[in-house]
Amino acid sequence: MNTLRVMTVVFNISLKQSELREFRGAIIKAAGAENSLFHNHVGVGYNYKYPLIQYRIIGGKAAIVCLNEGIEQTHSLFASGFIGSELLIGDENKGVLMIESIRQNEFSLCVLETPVKYHISRWLPLNQKNYLSWKQMSDNTDKMAVLNSILVGNMISFAKGIGWQIDSRIECTIDVDSIITRQTTYKGQPLISFSLDFTANIFFPNGLCLGKGVSSNHGVVLHSR
């Protein structure tokens, strides 16, 4: 079992998905390059560790989700005067940035005896190359096995990123009939995003993300009923 602290901050600024990258850039600039949790880079390279500060759109509003030490870095940013300053997205002044709501929780993460249901949206399991290979598979069972394997790998990456050592086997099953795919763009590259239901035997906090683009509103996982 591992404990995870999560803080979700929703701001007063309405935001579109196309504006999220610039919103992220505005926060990184305000925080300073030395605070690497905001941009998840090491020097000129990318840090492949699970991001502890993630940029979101919640209820149409700009938001950030912070995990563990990302919470302390975010509090330091807020104390620096960033809150109450004007937010520029491109050439548009979005107005004075204020906190609309803030929520902090602590979760006990564990492997479950009985799998629970989740829904993941805007998930990016495949890059351009392996998407073509995946699409050419004739056996649907093989295609689902690939997606299941990637989803389990995403969960393991999440666990490693927060220091959770999972000692049991992760079991995951995707609901084939629930899959919806859409064309999207990620880092300038055309990709396919997936929204689908799945069951898994680990507890995953509501609203966190899995897969590529975790820090930019991709792969959001919600509990399903």
PETA-V528244 format. One record per pair of residues at least 24 apart in sequence whose C-alpha atoms are under 6 Angstrom apart, sorted by the first residue. I is the first residue (numbers start at 0). J is the second residue. Records with the same first field share a line. If there is no record, write none. Layout:
I=J / J
This chain:
0=108 / 109
1=107 / 108 / 163
2=106 / 107
3=105 / 106
4=66 / 67 / 104 / 105
5=65 / 66 / 103 / 104
6=64 / 65 / 102 / 103
7=63 / 64 / 101 / 102
8=62 / 63 / 100 / 101
9=62 / 99 / 100
10=61 / 62 / 97 / 98 / 99
11=97 / 99
12=60 / 61
13=59 / 60
14=59 / 60 / 61
21=88
30=76
48=160
49=157 / 160
53=214
54=214 / 215
55=216
108=202
109=201 / 202
110=200 / 201
111=200 / 201
114=198 / 199 / 200
115=198 / 199
116=197 / 198 / 223
117=196 / 197 / 198 / 221 / 222 / 223
118=195 / 196 / 220 / 221 / 223
119=194 / 195 / 218 / 219 / 220
120=194 / 218 / 219
121=192 / 193 / 194 / 217 / 218
122=192 / 193 / 217 / 218
123=192 / 211
153=209 / 210
170=199 / 200
171=198 / 199
172=197 / 198
173=197
